[in-house]
Amino acid sequence: MSDQWASAKDAAKQLSISQRTLLRWRQNGWLVPGIHYKKIQFRGLVPAFVYDVQAVSNHIDHHMANQLDEDEPRALAP
């Protein structure tokens, strides 16, 4: 896990996705707490989430690679 945590705004920009997409992925359990994101709270302020951009990027790449493997036509057995 990297020490590079970014705000939702910065992470979304770096990943070329919307902040809403990050929120949806977090709420749907696609991103793992402590690995892909963590909650921070400053005294008396509303909690915020920060994201490990590299970990999220790796997760996206892994997922996309698996999707491509599943989409490839299968050879039929003779």
Secondary structure, 3 states (H helix, E strand, C coil): CCCCEEEHHHHHHHHCCCHHHHHHHHHCCCCCECCCEEEECCCCCCCEEEEEHHHHHHHHHHHHHHHHHHHCCCCCCC
